[in-house]
């Protein structure tokens, strides 16, 4: 398994392992698409690999971890309408912790643990506090602040970051994308390999990027009706709407960056941001950011999504 970028993560794990002071609990946090689950597998392979130079990627343990079939690497299941890690799931894992591993270590991975509620975290706390010698826990999340302070105080938190453009090019080149496709994806999502792949495979992020471009045009034309039509493409999909609004927020950040002569893009359509910068003031951009922030909070509060979008579009056009 090749890890692109995040040398700080792999080096930190190796140093801890070599010194014999490896923590039993890790939290890998950072935005979606940065390879947090891949790094979780990397840590599991470091712990279980049977070769001196670990992870080798070829031994029984490594191959089974890569294929998600290792009996001692347990991924916490997501369930329910919110697709979260439920309290019952955590209880089963806590019971499983007391059963010794088939081999030398037992690793529990809580992927996308952002919406694991406080009840589930409290159930898990004692196991994380006092793990058996063979038990390890790895959490992945977009942010640290979704976890209770009592959990955070007992894990090693590691910030997972974007790769360099060069590392991203190398990763995407190994997947047989053309150079033209690769540079187009990096222009949108920079060093976030997962987001680049989703975009190139015409996933949800491809739709979001197209919406950002149409959003940009609607603002330039100060056309509220056109702006409403742009958002209808989301079909009331809550997750896609949140994802798209977050990308639009980065786009607005880029408009401010252009206005203060900062040419380091964070969003997916920097050329469009340059055009908007000619029309919008910094205050207008700040107001739009606040409107988007409020819209995201309203979505999380289960306010009617069509009402949210209608209100947001009206507020945005008012700021143009």
SEZA-143881 format. One record per residue (C-alpha): z, y, x; residue in three letters; residue number from 1. Coordinates in Angstrom, 2 decimals, always signed. Layout:
N
R      c3      c2      c1 resn resi
R       Z       Y       X  ALA  NUM
...
This chain:
320
R      c3      c2      c1 resn resi
R   +0.00   +0.00   +0.00  UNK    1
R   -1.09   +3.31   +1.49  UNK    2
R   +1.02   +6.38   +0.74  UNK    3
R   -0.87   +9.67   +0.85  UNK    4
R   +1.30  +12.68   +1.71  UNK    5
R   +5.05  +12.92   +1.11  UNK    6
R   +5.89  +11.90   +4.66  UNK    7
R   +9.29  +13.54   +4.16  UNK    8
R  +10.05  +10.87   +1.54  UNK    9
R   +8.88   +7.84   +3.53  UNK   10
R  +10.51   +9.09   +6.73  UNK   11
R  +13.81   +9.76   +4.98  UNK   12
R  +13.88   +6.24   +3.50  UNK   13
R  +13.00   +4.69   +6.87  UNK   14
R  +15.71   +6.68   +8.70  UNK   15
R  +18.35   +5.70   +6.15  UNK   16
R  +17.32   +2.05   +6.30  UNK   17
R  +17.25   +1.98  +10.12  UNK   18
R  +20.68   +3.60  +10.34  UNK   19
R  +22.15   +1.07   +7.90  UNK   20
R  +23.20   +3.88   +5.54  UNK   21
R  +20.69   +3.43   +2.75  UNK   22
R  +21.87   +4.76   -0.60  UNK   23
R  +21.98   +2.39   -3.57  UNK   24
R  +20.53   +5.03   -5.93  UNK   25
R  +17.55   +7.37   -5.67  UNK   26
R  +16.02  +10.04   -7.89  UNK   27
R  +12.38  +10.90   -7.19  UNK   28
R  +11.48  +14.07   -9.07  UNK   29
R   +8.37  +16.23   -9.35  UNK   30
R   +5.52  +16.92  -11.74  UNK   31
R   +3.45  +14.17  -13.31  UNK   32
R   +0.72  +12.66  -11.12  UNK   33
R   +2.39  +13.00   -7.71  UNK   34
R   +2.93   +9.25   -7.23  UNK   35
R   +6.65   +8.95   -7.95  UNK   36
R   +6.28   +5.39   -9.31  UNK   37
R   +4.17   +4.45   -6.29  UNK   38
R   +6.96   +5.75   -4.05  UNK   39
R   +9.48   +3.75   -6.12  UNK   40
R   +7.44   +0.64   -5.35  UNK   41
R   +7.34   +1.68   -1.68  UNK   42
R  +11.15   +1.84   -1.57  UNK   43
R  +11.38   -1.57   -3.26  UNK   44
R   +8.96   -3.01   -0.71  UNK   45
R  +10.96   -1.51   +2.17  UNK   46
R  +14.06   -3.22   +0.79  UNK   47
R  +12.51   -6.64   +0.19  UNK   48
R   +9.64   -7.01   +2.68  UNK   49
R  +10.04  -10.15   +4.79  UNK   50
R   +8.15   -8.80   +7.81  UNK   51
R   +9.67   -6.73  +10.61  UNK   52
R   +7.18   -3.90  +10.08  UNK   53
R   +7.88   -3.02   +6.45  UNK   54
R   +6.34   -2.63   +4.03  UNK   55
R   +3.56   -4.93   +5.16  UNK   56
R   +1.80   -5.10   +1.80  UNK   57
R   +0.92   -8.74   +2.40  UNK   58
R   +4.07  -10.88   +2.15  UNK   59
R   +5.23  -12.58   -1.05  UNK   60
R   +7.61   -9.76   -1.88  UNK   61
R   +5.19   -6.89   -1.25  UNK   62
R   +2.32   -8.48   -3.16  UNK   63
R   +4.50   -9.20   -6.18  UNK   64
R   +5.99   -5.70   -6.20  UNK   65
R   +2.48   -4.19   -6.09  UNK   66
R   +1.45   -6.45   -9.02  UNK   67
R   +4.67   -5.75  -10.99  UNK   68
R   +5.56   -9.44  -10.99  UNK   69
R   +8.55   -9.60   -8.63  UNK   70
R  +11.53  -11.31  -10.35  UNK   71
R  +14.06   -9.04   -8.61  UNK   72
R  +12.33   -5.72   -9.34  UNK   73
R  +13.10   -4.81  -12.95  UNK   74
R  +11.42   -1.87  -14.69  UNK   75
R  +13.43   -0.36  -17.55  UNK   76
R  +11.44   -0.66  -20.78  UNK   77
R  +10.56   +2.35  -22.91  UNK   78
R  +10.76   +2.05  -26.69  UNK   79
R  +11.00   +3.90  -30.00  UNK   80
R   +9.14   +6.91  -31.35  UNK   81
R  +10.08   +9.02  -28.34  UNK   82
R   +9.11   +6.23  -25.91  UNK   83
R  +12.43   +6.67  -24.13  UNK   84
R  +14.81   +4.34  -22.33  UNK   85
R  +17.18   +3.38  -25.14  UNK   86
R  +20.92   +2.77  -24.90  UNK   87
R  +20.43   -0.92  -25.77  UNK   88
R  +17.97   -1.27  -22.90  UNK   89
R  +20.51   +0.26  -20.51  UNK   90
R  +23.23   -2.11  -21.76  UNK   91
R  +20.98   -5.10  -21.05  UNK   92
R  +20.32   -3.78  -17.54  UNK   93
R  +24.06   -3.30  -16.94  UNK   94
R  +24.63   -6.92  -17.94  UNK   95
R  +21.73   -8.02  -15.73  UNK   96
R  +23.25   -6.25  -12.72  UNK   97
R  +26.06   -8.84  -12.59  UNK   98
R  +23.54  -11.69  -12.20  UNK   99
R  +22.76  -12.26   -8.54  UNK  100
R  +19.14  -11.83   -7.35  UNK  101
R  +16.72  -14.68   -6.77  UNK  102
R  +16.28  -13.45   -3.20  UNK  103
R  +18.30  -10.84   -1.28  UNK  104
R  +18.30   -7.68   -3.39  UNK  105
R  +17.86   -6.61   -6.99  UNK  106
R  +16.13   -3.31   -7.75  UNK  107
R  +16.13   -1.52  -11.10  UNK  108
R  +13.45   +1.14  -11.59  UNK  109
R  +13.79   +3.72  -14.36  UNK  110
R  +10.31   +5.25  -14.51  UNK  111
R   +9.81   +8.51  -16.46  UNK  112
R  +13.54   +8.72  -17.10  UNK  113
R  +13.32  +12.34  -18.29  UNK  114
R  +14.18  +11.55  -21.88  UNK  115
R  +16.94   +9.03  -21.24  UNK  116
R  +19.68  +10.64  -23.34  UNK  117
R  +23.25  +11.37  -22.26  UNK  118
R  +24.60   +8.31  -24.11  UNK  119
R  +22.32   +5.98  -22.14  UNK  120
R  +23.18   +7.76  -18.89  UNK  121
R  +26.90   +7.44  -19.53  UNK  122
R  +26.51   +3.70  -20.19  UNK  123
R  +24.73   +3.39  -16.85  UNK  124
R  +27.21   +5.53  -14.92  UNK  125
R  +29.71   +2.82  -13.92  UNK  126
R  +26.92   +0.56  -12.61  UNK  127
R  +25.53   +3.42  -10.51  UNK  128
R  +29.06   +4.37   -9.38  UNK  129
R  +30.07   +0.91   -8.22  UNK  130
R  +26.95   -1.21   -7.68  UNK  131
R  +27.13   -4.72   -6.23  UNK  132
R  +25.99   -4.90   -2.62  UNK  133
R  +22.62   -6.32   -3.68  UNK  134
R  +21.82   -3.78   -6.46  UNK  135
R  +19.67   -0.65   -6.12  UNK  136
R  +18.57   +1.96   -8.66  UNK  137
R  +15.48   +4.17   -8.53  UNK  138
R  +14.85   +6.89  -11.11  UNK  139
R  +11.67   +8.94  -11.48  UNK  140
R  +11.59  +12.19  -13.43  UNK  141
R   +9.76  +15.50  -13.68  UNK  142
R  +12.99  +17.41  -13.03  UNK  143
R  +16.59  +16.92  -11.92  UNK  144
R  +18.17  +18.89  -14.73  UNK  145
R  +17.48  +16.14  -17.29  UNK  146
R  +20.29  +14.09  -15.71  UNK  147
R  +24.03  +14.43  -16.15  UNK  148
R  +25.90  +15.98  -13.19  UNK  149
R  +27.89  +12.74  -12.89  UNK  150
R  +24.65  +10.79  -12.32  UNK  151
R  +23.20  +13.41   -9.95  UNK  152
R  +26.33  +13.32   -7.79  UNK  153
R  +25.77   +9.60   -7.16  UNK  154
R  +22.07   +9.53   -6.33  UNK  155
R  +19.98  +10.76   -3.43  UNK  156
R  +17.58  +13.27   -4.99  UNK  157
R  +14.18  +13.61   -3.32  UNK  158
R  +11.59  +16.18   -4.34  UNK  159
R   +8.09  +14.65   -4.47  UNK  160
R   +5.38  +17.22   -3.74  UNK  161
R   +1.60  +17.54   -3.78  UNK  162
R   -0.52  +16.19   -0.94  UNK  163
R   -2.64  +18.48   +1.21  UNK  164
R   -6.24  +18.86   +0.06  UNK  165
R   -7.33  +16.72   +3.02  UNK  166
R   -4.95  +13.89   +2.06  UNK  167
R   -6.13  +14.12   -1.54  UNK  168
R   -9.78  +13.92   -0.42  UNK  169
R   -8.97  +10.80   +1.63  UNK  170
R   -7.20   +9.18   -1.33  UNK  171
R   -9.99   +9.91   -3.81  UNK  172
R  -12.70   +8.90   -1.30  UNK  173
R  -11.12   +5.44   -1.09  UNK  174
R  -11.71   +5.13   -4.86  UNK  175
R  -15.47   +5.63   -4.59  UNK  176
R  -15.74   +9.03   -6.26  UNK  177
R  -18.56  +11.25   -5.01  UNK  178
R  -17.82  +14.27   -2.81  UNK  179
R  -18.98  +16.56   -5.62  UNK  180
R  -16.58  +14.93   -8.09  UNK  181
R  -13.72  +15.04   -5.59  UNK  182
R  -14.10  +18.75   -4.83  UNK  183
R  -14.40  +19.54   -8.53  UNK  184
R  -11.14  +17.67   -9.26  UNK  185
R   -9.28  +19.25   -6.33  UNK  186
R  -10.47  +22.67   -7.51  UNK  187
R   -8.60  +21.97  -10.75  UNK  188
R   -5.54  +20.01   -9.63  UNK  189
R   -5.34  +20.60   -5.88  UNK  190
R   -3.18  +17.96   -4.14  UNK  191
R   -2.01  +16.14   -7.26  UNK  192
R   -3.83  +12.81   -6.87  UNK  193
R   -2.78  +11.37  -10.24  UNK  194
R   -4.00  +14.44  -12.13  UNK  195
R   -7.27  +14.43  -10.18  UNK  196
R   -7.85  +10.77  -11.15  UNK  197
R   -7.09  +11.47  -14.82  UNK  198
R   -9.53  +14.39  -14.79  UNK  199
R  -12.29  +12.38  -13.07  UNK  200
R  -11.83   +9.52  -15.53  UNK  201
R  -12.30  +11.96  -18.44  UNK  202
R   -8.69  +11.54  -19.54  UNK  203
R   -6.51  +14.03  -21.39  UNK  204
R   -6.51  +16.45  -18.47  UNK  205
R  -10.29  +16.75  -18.66  UNK  206
R   -9.87  +17.91  -22.26  UNK  207
R   -7.13  +20.33  -21.20  UNK  208
R   -9.31  +21.88  -18.50  UNK  209
R  -12.16  +22.40  -20.96  UNK  210
R   -9.72  +24.08  -23.35  UNK  211
R   -8.47  +26.38  -20.57  UNK  212
R  -12.06  +27.49  -19.91  UNK  213
R  -12.64  +28.17  -23.61  UNK  214
R   -9.24  +29.92  -23.82  UNK  215
R  -10.35  +32.16  -20.97  UNK  216
R  -13.57  +33.08  -22.80  UNK  217
R  -11.73  +33.76  -26.07  UNK  218
R   -9.34  +36.15  -24.35  UNK  219
R  -12.18  +37.98  -22.60  UNK  220
R  -13.88  +38.41  -25.99  UNK  221
R  -10.55  +39.21  -27.73  UNK  222
R  -11.53  +36.72  -30.44  UNK  223
R   -8.50  +35.33  -32.31  UNK  224
R  -10.61  +33.11  -34.58  UNK  225
R  -12.35  +31.55  -31.57  UNK  226
R   -8.97  +31.05  -29.92  UNK  227
R   -7.68  +29.18  -32.99  UNK  228
R  -10.79  +26.97  -32.92  UNK  229
R  -10.10  +26.17  -29.28  UNK  230
R   -6.66  +24.79  -30.11  UNK  231
R   -7.92  +22.72  -33.07  UNK  232
R   -9.41  +20.34  -30.47  UNK  233
R   -5.86  +19.17  -29.80  UNK  234
R   -5.73  +17.68  -33.32  UNK  235
R   -2.02  +18.38  -33.66  UNK  236
R   -1.25  +15.97  -30.79  UNK  237
R   +2.22  +17.03  -29.69  UNK  238
R   +2.13  +15.65  -26.13  UNK  239
R   -1.41  +16.88  -25.45  UNK  240
R   -0.55  +20.32  -26.84  UNK  241
R   +2.49  +20.58  -24.55  UNK  242
R   +0.46  +19.42  -21.58  UNK  243
R   -2.35  +21.89  -22.33  UNK  244
R   +0.01  +24.83  -22.90  UNK  245
R   +1.69  +24.09  -19.57  UNK  246
R   -1.70  +24.18  -17.84  UNK  247
R   -2.59  +27.45  -19.62  UNK  248
R   +0.74  +28.86  -18.40  UNK  249
R   -0.27  +28.05  -14.81  UNK  250
R   -3.61  +29.73  -15.51  UNK  251
R   -1.77  +32.91  -16.59  UNK  252
R   +0.28  +32.65  -13.40  UNK  253
R   -3.01  +32.66  -11.48  UNK  254
R   -4.08  +35.86  -13.25  UNK  255
R   -0.90  +37.54  -11.98  UNK  256
R   -1.55  +36.07   -8.51  UNK  257
R   -5.00  +37.68   -8.44  UNK  258
R   -3.58  +41.04   -9.52  UNK  259
R   -1.07  +41.03   -6.65  UNK  260
R   -3.73  +39.81   -4.17  UNK  261
R   -2.36  +36.29   -3.81  UNK  262
R   -5.23  +33.81   -3.50  UNK  263
R   -3.26  +30.57   -3.72  UNK  264
R   -4.15  +29.04   -7.10  UNK  265
R   -1.73  +26.90   -9.10  UNK  266
R   -3.96  +26.40  -12.15  UNK  267
R   -7.27  +24.70  -12.84  UNK  268
R   -9.73  +27.61  -13.30  UNK  269
R   -9.25  +30.26  -10.62  UNK  270
R  -12.66  +31.86  -11.15  UNK  271
R  -11.73  +32.42  -14.79  UNK  272
R   -8.37  +33.85  -13.72  UNK  273
R  -10.20  +36.42  -11.61  UNK  274
R  -12.15  +37.54  -14.69  UNK  275
R   -9.01  +37.78  -16.83  UNK  276
R   -7.27  +39.81  -14.13  UNK  277
R   -9.79  +42.59  -14.76  UNK  278
R   -8.70  +42.81  -18.41  UNK  279
R   -5.00  +41.92  -18.50  UNK  280
R   -2.03  +43.84  -17.14  UNK  281
R   +0.84  +42.07  -15.40  UNK  282
R   +3.04  +42.94  -18.38  UNK  283
R   +0.52  +41.30  -20.75  UNK  284
R   +0.58  +38.16  -18.61  UNK  285
R   +4.37  +38.11  -18.62  UNK  286
R   +4.37  +38.45  -22.40  UNK  287
R   +1.89  +35.54  -22.69  UNK  288
R   +4.08  +33.43  -20.44  UNK  289
R   +7.07  +34.13  -22.69  UNK  290
R   +5.01  +33.32  -25.81  UNK  291
R   +3.95  +29.98  -24.31  UNK  292
R   +7.53  +29.24  -23.24  UNK  293
R   +8.74  +29.88  -26.79  UNK  294
R   +5.93  +27.76  -28.25  UNK  295
R   +6.90  +24.83  -26.02  UNK  296
R  +10.52  +25.13  -27.12  UNK  297
R   +9.45  +25.23  -30.77  UNK  298
R   +7.39  +22.06  -30.29  UNK  299
R  +10.46  +20.32  -28.84  UNK  300
R  +12.42  +21.54  -31.89  UNK  301
R   +9.86  +19.85  -34.18  UNK  302
R   +8.58  +23.06  -35.74  UNK  303
R   +5.22  +22.53  -37.50  UNK  304
R   +2.67  +22.50  -34.68  UNK  305
R   -0.06  +24.27  -36.68  UNK  306
R   +2.30  +27.16  -37.43  UNK  307
R   +3.27  +27.32  -33.75  UNK  308
R   -0.36  +27.55  -32.62  UNK  309
R   -1.28  +30.13  -35.26  UNK  310
R   +1.65  +32.33  -34.23  UNK  311
R   +0.90  +31.85  -30.53  UNK  312
R   -2.75  +32.84  -30.92  UNK  313
R   -1.80  +36.00  -32.82  UNK  314
R   +0.75  +36.97  -30.16  UNK  315
R   -1.68  +36.30  -27.31  UNK  316
R   -4.47  +38.41  -28.80  UNK  317
R   -1.96  +41.23  -29.42  UNK  318
R   -1.28  +41.23  -25.67  UNK  319
R   -4.94  +41.57  -24.68  UNK  320
